[in-house]
Amino acid sequence: MAEARRALAVVRVLERHPRGVRGGQLRRETGLAGPELRAALAMLCEEEYAWRAAPGVYARGPALDRLAAPGGAGLADQLQRTLALARDSVGAAVYLSRYTAGEVRITQMAAGPGTPPVNEWVDFRNAAHASAVGKCLLTQLDHDGRADHVARHRPARLTARTITDSRALFTALDAVAPGDPVFDLREYSPGVVCSALPLSAGGTAASLALSLPAAHAHRLRPATRTLRRKVVPILLTLLLTGAIPPDPPSPAGPA
């Protein structure tokens, strides 16, 4: 989230200078160190939040106009563009998901002829205990939330690797460090491996995930490391649209 907020600070400066601003002034107005600013600008240009107007000069990009489209279409369009870039960079189908109204929901995805999506042979809403997406969302719930979910969706054995005991499942979820990816190593389907990264989306459990044919399992961890770089532009998009509060919460003062 810190990287996304740094990128947001750069965007706000670009918005104040519609004809462009030099890198030195960007550093002064954002307070970012050179390496931080260069990393933010590289991502912003790729995602079209910024563009290089002249050598050393940056201006606001067309993605900001896309986000302003009426009816929320701009948010979906920009997220879809980011997912397509992620699909092409990792060479795998990618997915955005959220946990809403007590259910696992895939909200958007990007796949293609060479990057086929998972065959949803069991409804993902009933397979949170086995899928990377579902387990990643469950890691973001408290114990009561997890217990409620498995009480409504009893863990069923989908493959020989599926964890069906709730206590064993919760122990495995608790072992995942905050921010770390969650993996499905042929637990949902014997022909697929997946990973999912948590997204802090304004208090709602969310994830960014990928899937690969099991024959490409050797690519799963490197692809996941590449996918992690797309967490920042997704969080930035959510910050810009207000889906995540723009400023971190202030510590509570004395009563």
Secondary structure as UniProt FT lines:
FT   HELIX           2..16
FT   TURN            18..19
FT   STRAND          21..22
FT   HELIX           23..30
FT   HELIX           34..46
FT   TURN            47..48
FT   STRAND          50..54
FT   TURN            55..56
FT   STRAND          57..60
FT   HELIX           62..67
FT   HELIX           70..72
FT   HELIX           73..90
FT   STRAND          93..100
FT   TURN            101..102
FT   STRAND          103..110
FT   TURN            113..114
FT   HELIX           124..126
FT   TURN            128..130
FT   HELIX           132..139
FT   HELIX           143..152
FT   TURN            160..161
FT   HELIX           166..174
FT   TURN            178..179
FT   STRAND          182..185
FT   TURN            190..191
FT   STRAND          192..201
FT   TURN            202..203
FT   STRAND          204..213
FT   HELIX           214..219
FT   HELIX           220..228
FT   TURN            229..230
FT   HELIX           231..240
FT   TURN            241..242
//
